[in-house]
Amino acid sequence: MARQLYDYWFVQFDFPDENGKPYKSSGGKMVWNEVLKRELPEGWGNCRIDYYIGRITNGLNPRSNFVLGNGENFYITIKSLTGTDIDWENCDRCDDVALKKINARSQLRVGDIIFSAIGTIGRTYFIQEPPKNWNISETSFTLRAQDNTSPVFLYSLLRSTEIQLLADKAAMGSTIRCLVMEALKQVPTVRIPTAVIQQFSSIVSPIYANIYKENKQTAELRNLRNELLPLLMNGQVSVRQLNNHLSRCSS
């Protein structure tokens, strides 16, 4: 729903006009933009994607910095990013000393967006809770929206088909694709009025919050299943007891 709404507003340009009607479909004036090679709503323009980015950095590579495999903290690599979520069961681990070193570089916080930059370009994750026991590798960027830009909008922009394609095109290499920060920042896009961005964000924010809630609950149930299934196989718990336990956890 969020991606469709983004497409409807910022690709088809049928965002609500001053009368609440679809702008372009209702005859809103469109003006040719020579840089983007397409028509845009009157008053809109072009910019680079870094127009919306306040901060961009990446994580830390182990090498001489720390050793993986020790500790209980999660070390997020490209293999851990599934597209919009993190596969916590498929993460490397690091200790508290290593996590502190990575935190000093990435400084993750709520509202930041993880964006994969090696291999499969453009896998994303929107941080909606303070990261306590995890951080990212150097294979991903962490992007923070400008103060006057909604993080939800920036997340939607980065997930859009257009930016995904342009970011992949800007990547270098044939065997292992790699996107550098400067190349991502220079990707051209539409400069949208702040008021429209805010209106869009107020609609999609609850959608992303619900996605996060559902993903978190699914992960908790998966962990619970992994704990209880061996007990079921060994006859230490009955199917009825297992179902009752799962029902209580999902309610």
C-alpha positions in Angstrom: 0.0 0.0 0.0 2.8 2.4 0.9 4.7 1.7 -2.4 1.5 2.1 -4.4 0.7 5.4 -2.7 4.2 6.7 -3.4 3.8 5.7 -7.1 0.4 7.3 -7.3 1.6 10.6 -5.8 5.2 11.0 -7.0 5.3 9.0 -10.3 1.8 9.4 -11.7 1.6 12.8 -9.9 -2.0 12.2 -8.7 -1.4 13.6 -5.2 -4.4 15.5 -3.8 -4.7 19.0 -5.2 -6.0 22.0 -3.3 -9.5 20.6 -3.8 -8.6 17.1 -2.7 -8.7 15.8 -6.3 -5.9 13.8 -8.1 -3.6 16.6 -9.4 -2.6 15.4 -12.9 -5.9 13.5 -13.7 -7.9 16.6 -12.8 -6.0 18.8 -15.2 -3.2 20.1 -13.0 -0.6 22.0 -15.0 2.5 20.0 -15.9 5.9 21.5 -17.0 8.6 19.7 -18.9 11.8 19.2 -16.8 14.9 19.0 -19.1 17.1 17.3 -16.5 14.7 14.5 -15.6 13.4 14.4 -19.2 9.7 14.3 -18.1 6.9 16.5 -17.1 6.5 17.6 -13.5 3.7 19.4 -11.6 4.1 23.2 -11.9 6.3 24.5 -9.2 8.2 21.2 -8.7 11.8 20.7 -9.8 14.7 18.4 -9.9 17.5 17.7 -7.4 20.0 15.1 -6.4 19.0 12.5 -3.8 21.3 14.1 -1.3 18.9 17.0 -1.2 16.9 14.8 1.2 19.8 13.3 3.1 21.3 14.9 6.2 23.8 12.2 7.0 25.2 9.1 5.3 27.9 6.7 6.5 28.4 3.0 6.8 29.3 0.3 9.3 32.7 -1.2 10.1 34.7 -4.0 8.6 36.2 -6.5 11.1 39.7 -6.8 9.6 42.0 -5.3 12.3 39.1 -3.7 14.2 37.6 -6.7 15.9 36.9 -10.4 15.5 33.6 -11.9 14.5 32.1 -14.9 16.2 32.4 -13.8 19.8 29.6 -12.3 21.9 25.8 -12.2 21.5 25.4 -9.0 19.5 24.2 -9.1 15.9 26.4 -8.0 13.1 24.3 -7.2 10.0 25.7 -7.9 6.6 24.0 -8.0 3.2 23.1 -11.7 3.8 21.0 -10.5 6.8 19.0 -7.9 4.9 15.9 -9.5 3.3 14.5 -6.4 1.6 12.5 -4.7 4.3 13.5 -6.7 7.3 16.5 -8.3 9.0 16.9 -12.1 9.2 18.2 -12.3 12.7 18.8 -16.0 12.4 21.3 -15.4 9.6 23.5 -12.9 11.3 27.1 -13.0 12.4 27.9 -12.2 16.1 30.2 -9.8 17.8 31.1 -8.9 21.4 30.4 -5.7 23.3 33.8 -4.2 22.5 33.3 -4.7 18.8 29.7 -3.2 19.0 31.0 -0.1 20.7 33.5 0.4 17.9 30.9 0.0 15.2 28.5 2.3 17.1 31.1 5.1 17.1 31.1 5.0 13.3 27.5 4.4 12.3 25.7 6.0 15.3 22.4 4.4 14.4 19.2 5.8 15.8 15.5 5.6 15.2 14.5 7.0 11.8 17.7 5.9 10.1 17.5 3.8 7.0 19.9 0.9 6.1 20.6 0.6 2.4 22.7 -2.3 1.0 25.6 -1.1 -1.2 27.3 -4.4 -2.2 26.0 -7.4 -4.2 22.2 -6.8 -4.3 22.0 -3.0 -4.3 19.2 -1.3 -2.4 17.9 -3.7 0.2 16.5 -1.5 2.9 15.6 -1.5 6.6 13.8 1.3 8.5 14.9 1.6 12.1 11.9 2.1 14.4 13.3 1.1 17.7 16.7 2.1 19.3 19.3 -0.4 18.2 20.6 -2.1 21.4 22.5 -5.2 20.5 23.2 -4.9 16.7 24.9 -2.8 14.1 25.9 -2.9 10.4 28.9 -3.9 8.4 30.7 -1.7 5.9 28.6 -3.3 3.1 25.6 -1.1 3.9 25.0 2.6 4.2 23.0 4.2 7.0 21.1 7.3 5.8 19.4 10.0 7.9 16.9 12.4 6.5 17.5 16.1 6.5 15.8 18.0 9.4 13.1 19.3 7.1 12.5 15.9 5.4 10.4 13.1 6.8 12.4 9.8 7.5 9.3 7.9 6.2 9.4 9.8 2.9 13.1 9.2 2.5 12.6 5.5 3.2 9.8 5.4 0.6 12.0 7.2 -1.9 14.9 4.8 -1.4 12.5 1.8 -1.9 10.9 3.3 -5.1 11.4 1.5 -8.3 13.1 4.5 -9.9 15.7 5.0 -7.2 16.4 1.2 -7.0 17.1 1.1 -10.7 19.2 4.2 -10.8 21.2 3.1 -7.7 21.9 -0.2 -9.3 22.9 1.5 -12.6 25.3 3.7 -10.6 27.0 0.7 -9.0 30.4 -0.5 -10.3 31.8 -3.9 -10.9 30.6 -7.0 -12.9 31.1 -9.9 -10.5 30.5 -8.1 -7.2 28.5 -4.9 -7.7 29.5 -2.0 -5.4 27.8 1.4 -4.9 29.9 4.2 -3.4 28.3 6.9 -1.3 29.0 9.8 -3.7 27.4 7.9 -6.6 24.2 7.4 -4.5 24.1 11.0 -3.4 24.3 12.2 -7.1 21.3 10.1 -8.2 18.8 12.6 -9.8 15.2 12.7 -8.5 12.2 15.0 -8.1 12.2 17.9 -5.7 8.9 17.8 -4.0 7.3 20.6 -1.9 7.7 20.0 1.9 4.0 20.3 2.5 3.2 17.4 0.1 6.0 15.3 1.7 4.5 15.9 5.1 1.0 15.0 3.9 2.3 11.8 2.4 4.2 10.9 5.5 1.2 11.3 7.8 -0.6 8.6 5.7 2.2 6.0 5.3 3.7 6.3 8.8 1.0 4.0 10.4 1.5 1.5 7.6 5.3 1.2 8.2 4.7 1.0 12.0 2.3 -1.9 11.5 4.7 -3.7 9.1 7.4 -3.4 11.8 5.0 -4.7 14.5 4.0 -7.7 12.4 7.6 -8.5 11.5 8.6 -8.3 15.1 5.8 -10.6 16.2 6.6 -13.1 13.5 10.2 -13.2 14.6 9.1 -13.8 18.2 6.8 -16.6 17.2 9.5 -18.2 15.1 11.9 -18.2 18.0 9.3 -19.7 20.2 8.6 -22.4 17.7 12.2 -23.3 17.5 12.3 -23.6 21.3 9.2 -25.7 21.7 9.4 -27.9 18.7 12.2 -30.1 20.1 10.1 -30.5 23.3 7.1 -31.7 21.1 9.3 -34.2 19.2 10.6 -35.6 22.5 7.1 -35.9 24.0 7.9 -33.3 26.7 4.9 -31.2 25.6 1.7 -32.1 23.8 0.3 -30.5 20.6 -2.5 -29.1 22.6 -0.1 -27.4 25.1 1.9 -26.1 22.2 -1.1 -24.6 20.4 -2.4 -23.0 23.6 1.1 -21.4 24.2 1.3 -20.1 20.7 -2.2 -18.7 20.9 -1.4 -16.7 24.0 1.8 -15.3 22.5 0.0 -14.2 19.2 -3.0 -12.6 21.0 
